[in-house]
Amino acid sequence: MPPHLPLRRTRPMALLSLGHACVDVYQGSVAALVPFFVAERAYTYAAASGLVLAASLLSSVVQPLFGALTDRWAMPWLLPAGTLAAGTGVALSGVGGSYPLTVAAIAVSGIGVAAWHPEAARVARATSRGSHTAMGWFSLGGTIGFAAAPPLVWAVLTAGGPGASPLLVAPALAGCGLCAVALRTAGSAAPPAAARAERTADTDDWPSFARLSGAVVCRSIAFVGLSAFVPLYAPLRTAGGEAAGSAALFVLYLGGAVGTAAGGRLAARFGRLPVMRWSYALAVPAVAAVVWVPGPLLYLFLALTSAGLYVPFSLHVTLGQDYLPRRVGTASGVTLGLAVSAGGLASPAIGALADATSLEVALAPLTGLPALGWLLLRTLREPVRPDPRPSTDPPAPGGRADAPAGRRTGPAVPRAPAPPAPAPPSPQRPTGRSEDRARSLDAPPEPLDY
């Protein structure tokens, strides 16, 4: 946690970040399960991408709905309930060999993930007072969960096959406890109605939010498309086996953890939009290298790609919340939901193209998506609106320390010097003997002869 965040908010933010890791393990698990299902059940690329679609399709519809509900009512119980549903769905996905039942189990997991994120983002924003750095740590927890999924799934399914998938429920059980303690520690966050009452002067900027959402969609298709097919693509490029695919997915998610951790700090120093634009621009050559550079260098460019695509991850959320200050839950649901669901909706098309041609041809169009996202971000401006809540971020150069997160501020205006304090009243002049005594006391002592 950032050192400038008060201790009473550091502990619940740390617990929420760990809970985020526990629930996002199941988002990363879907892609990690694909190679095992392809090997054990002979799924085609299209059938395998259907599992990714199952985890994303309902999420893309349900997550904004949960966000709209949390704008009206605080629903903290969604945190443990969503975590448990996410874990139960993935745990049941390997039981039996029926494809429809596997799709249904993955869909249940997607709904659990969708229920968790909008309310968790609302609680995190209220607890952190909108700090970019603290929200970056919150998002980092989810990225670590993504990164932990491939080795976890590989260890469990290599030892026991798809039938051992019920063991994958363990992170969900831990996440339920972490979320319960986090909510108790944070106390009751300001309810949405009270937050709206404090922001009567704010207005929702839907055009800017729509362009931001378009950039999120481009980033989602690029990242989820890679995460869905890199476990199958890496063995072809590196002449490795299933371990090479799991290692490639782990590197992809680990680079995302580094990017997420850096995103909040970079935004606090240089501003959100400049950091987001540079990240999208740098992702273009990195994605191209993943598709066309052969051999072990693939892992290096996977790390660079995920870092570039994950630096703006938490910044999407805070910027969306600032564009829709009256609908923080909706903004969280859309930005967090599109971050995964849009890519899942595009995965079947990528899989069908791979079946018809090759994985290299199917992944090639992903190189242009970060460039399109960069073009959309060029038209955005930072929202400027009054916000009574002080930010816990350190001040940017030339800015005010008390400026709220996400608000542009100019240089600090020098204050007029305070008037000099009045001189203390002079003591009453002694007279007579008292005057002589005062003079003798004030006089320096006589030098002594030794």
N, C-alpha and C positions, 0 to 999 in steps of 0.2 A: 504493500500500500504506500501511496505517496506520503512523505514525511510531513507535509504541510496540512494534511487532513486531520482534524481533531480526532482524538482517541475514541470518543463516543461514536464516531461514524466509521472509524477504521475497522473495528471488529465486525460489524454487520456487513460491510462491503467485502471484507475478506471471506466471510462465510457465504455470501451470495456468489462470489466468484468461484468458490469451490463447488457450490451447488450447480452453478452454470456448467462447470466441467463435467459433473455427473450426468446432467441431462443431455449435453451435446455429445457425449460418448455415443449415444444412440443415433445421432445424425451421421457421425462418421462410421458407425458400424454397418450401415446399409451398403455403402460402397465396398467395405472390407469383406462383407459376406459374399459379394458377387462372384469372385474367383472360385470359391468353394462350391457354390451352387452350380456354376458352369461345369466344374470338374465332376461333381457327384451326380448331377441331374441332367447334364448335357443341355443346358439352356443355350439358346442362340443369343447373339448380341442384342437383338430386339427384345427377347424375353428378359434378359438380365437388366436392360435399361428400364423395363416395365416395373421392376422392383424399386428403382430410384424414383420413377414416376409415382408409384403408390405412396411413397413416403412424402412426396412433394405436392401432389395434386390436391388432396384434402387440406394440407397445411396452407396452401396458397389461398384457399377460400375461407378456412376456419380461423386462421390467425388474425386477419384484420377484424373478423367478427368478435373474437375475444378482446381485441384492442378497443373496439367500440364499447363493449360492455364495461371494461375497466375505466373508460372515461366517465361512466355514469356511477359506478359503484366500485369501491375497493374490494377486491376478491383475492386476498392473500392465500386462501386455501388452494388456489390453483397451482401454487408452487409445488407442494408435496404431491398433490393429485396428478399433475401433469408429469412429474418425474416418474411416478409409479407406472402410469400408463405407457410412457415411452419405453421403460425397461421391460415391462411385461410383453409388449408387442414384439420387440426384438428377441426376447427369450423364447417366445413360441414360434418364431419364424422357421427354426430348423426342425421342429417336431413334425414328423410325417413328411411325405413327399409330394403332397398336393400343391400344385402351383396356385390355384385360387385361394387356398388357406394361407399359403405363404404371403401372397399379396395382401390379404385381409389383415394378417398379423402386422405386417410392415405399415399398413395404413393406420392401424391403432397407435403404433408408435409415433407416426407423424402427427396424429391429432394431439397426443400427449405433449410433444415438443411445441406444437402450436399454442396450446393452452398455457404453457409455462412462460414463454418469452415476453408477451406484452405486459403482464402484471409484474414480472421480475424487473423489466426495464423501468416501469413506473416507480417501483420501490427503490431501485438503485438510484434513479435520478433524484428522488426526494431525499434519500439518505446522503448522497454526495453533494447536494445543492448544485447540480449541473456541472461539476468539475470535469473537464475533458480528461484529465489524467486518471481520476478515479473511475470514470466510465470506461477508459481504456483498460484498466485492470479488471473491471467486470467482464468486458468482452474477452480479455485474455483467458479467463477461466474457461469460456466456451471453446476457444481455440485449442487450449490444452486438452480438453475433452476430445475434440476431433483428432488431435495427434495421438492420444492414447488408444483410440479405437482400433487401428490396424494391428499393433502388437498384441492387444488384448484378445481380439477376435482370432488372430493367427494362433496364439498359444492355446486357446480353448478348443478351437475346431481342429487344429492339428493333432491334439491329444485325443479327442473324443469324436471327431467328425461333427456334421451338422446336428446330430442328436444331442450333443452336449450344450447346445445353445441356451437351455434354461439357466446355466451357470452365469450367463451374462446379465442376469437381473441384479447381481450384487451391487454395482454402482448406483442403481436406482434406490436401493434400500439405504445406502449411505447418504445419497442426495436428499432423501426425504427428511432424515434427521438434521442434516445441515441447514436445510431451508427452514425447518421449524425453529431451530435455535436462532437463525438469522432474523426471522420475523419477530421473535420475542426480544432479541437484543435491540433491534432497530426501533421497537415500539410501533405505535400506529402512525404511519406517514400521513401527511396532510391529505384529506380526502379530495377526490377530483373536484367536487363542487366548491370546496373552499379555495382550491387552487384557481378555479375559473373566476371566483369572486375577486381574488387578488389581482387578476389580469384583465379587468374590464376594458382597459385601453388597448389590449392586444387584438390583432386581427390575424386570421389564417391566410397564408400566402399559398394558395393552391397551385398556381402556375409554376412557381419555383419548386414546390414539392413534387409536382408531376415530372419536371425535368430531372430532379434528383432521383426519383424512382426509376426513370429511364436509364440513368447511369448505373443504378444498383442492379437492374435487370441485365445489363451488359456484363457487369462483373460477375453476376451469379452464373450466367450461362458459360462463361469462360472457366470459372473455377469448378463448378459442379460437373461440367463436361469433362474436364481433366480428371477430377477425382473419381468419376464413374468408370473411366476407361484406362487410366494410367496403370491400375493393377494388371490389366491385360496387355497394355502396350509396352510397359517396361521390359517384360521378359523377351519380347520380340526385338527390342533395340539393344539389350545388354546380353542376350543369350543366356539368361538366367531362368529360374523356375518360379514357383509361387512365392518363394521367399523374396525374390527380386521385386515382384509386384507389391508385396506388403511393405518392403523397405521403401519403395518409391512413394507409396501413399503416406507412410510415416514422415518422410522428408517433406512432402507437400504440406502436410498439416503442421509439422514442426516449424517450417519457415513462416507459416501463418502466425504461429505464436510469437515469433520474433517481430513480425510486422505489426501485430496488434499491440504489443508492449511499446513499440516505438511510436505508434500513431498518436496516442494522447500527448506524449511529451513533445513531439514535433509540432503538433497543433498549438500547444500552449506557447511555443516559442515563435513559430512562423505564421500561424493562422491556419484555420481548417482548410479553406478552399485552395490555397497554394499547395499545401501538402497533398491534398487529394488529387489535384491536377498532375503534379509531378509523379505521383504513384501510378496513375493510369498510364501516363506517357512511358514510364520505364517498364511497365508490364508488357508493352507491345513486343519489343525484341526478345524479352525473356520467354514469352509464350511461343514465339516463332522458333526459338532455339530448342524448346522442349519437343516440338513436333519434328524438327528436321536434323538436329545434331545427334549422331549415334554414340553408343558406347557409354562408359561411366559418367561422362560429362552431363548426361541426362539428369543425374541427381543434383548437380550444382544448379542447373537452370530451373529445375523444379523448385528448389529452395528460393531462388531469386523471384520466380513467378509468384509463389505464394506470399512472399514478403511484400511484393508490390501490390498484390490484390488485397492483402489484409491490413496494410497500413491505414486505409480509409474506412475499415469496417466499423469501428465504434464511432467514427466521425459521421458516417451516414446517419446513425441513430440520433446523435445529439443535434445535428443540423436539421434533420426531419422534425424533431420535437420542437425546435425553434421556429421552423416554418409553420407548424400547426400548434401554437401554444395552447389553444383551447381543446385540442384533441391529441394529447400526448400519447394516450394508449393506442389510438388509431395510427399515429405516426410510427410508434414502436412496432406495432403489428405488421405494418406494410413494409418498413425498411428491413426488419429482421426476417419477415416472412419471405419477401422477394429475394433476400440474400441466398436462400436455398431453393425455394419452390420454383422460381423462374427457370433455374438451371435444370431442375428435375423435369419440368414440362418439356424442355428442349431435348432431353436425353434420348427419348425414343427416336426422334428424327436422326440424331447422331448415330444411334445404334443401327437403324435401318440403312443409312448411308454406308456404314461400315460393313454390313452384311452384303451390300451390293457392290462395294468397291474394296476398300481396305481401311484399317484404322487410321493410317497416316492421312489418307484423303479426307476421312470424316472429321479429323481433328484440325485440319488446316484452316477452316473458316473461323476457328476460335481466335486466331491471331488478330483479326480486325476488330473484335469486340471492345477491348480496352481503348482503342483509338476512338471508337464511336462514343464510349462513355466520356472520354476526355473532351470531345466536342460539346457534349451536353453540359459538362461542368463549367466550360468557359463562359456560358451565359448566366451563371448564377452569381449572386452577391450575398454577402453576409446579412442576415436579418438585423435590423436596428429597431429596437423597441425597449421601453423601460421595463426593468425587472427589479423588484425590491429585494430579491435574495442575493447576497454577495456570493461571488465565486470563491472556491477554495483553491483555484489554480494560482501559481505565482504570476505576478504581472509580466506581460509581454514588454519588450523594449519600447519605451515611449508611451506606455499605457498606464492606467491607474490600477492599483492593487485591489481596489474595491469594485472593479468593473465586473458585472456578471458574465458567465461563460457564454460565448456565442454572440456577444454584442460588441460592435466596433466602438472603440474609444480613441479619442485623440490624446495628445500629450497632456500631462497634468497641468492644470492652470495654477500658477503660483498664487498663494494667498497673500493678502495684505499683512504686513508685520503687525503683531499685537502692540497696542499702546504700552509705553513704559509704565511700570508699576509706580504708584505715588511714593514719594520719599517718606520714610518714617518720621513721625513728629520728633523734633529736637527735644532732648531732655531739659527739664527746668533748670535754669542756671542756679547753682548753689550760691549762697551768700554767707558772709561772715566766716565763723570758724569752720563751718561745713565746707566753704569754698577752699580754705587753706588745706583742709584734710583731703579734699578731692584732688587738689593740685599735687599734694605729696604722694597720693596713690598713683596718679597718672604719670609722674616723673620717672625717668629711667633710674635704675638703682645706681648708687655711688660705686665706683670701682674699688675693689679691695686690694690692700697692699699686703703682699706676702713677704 
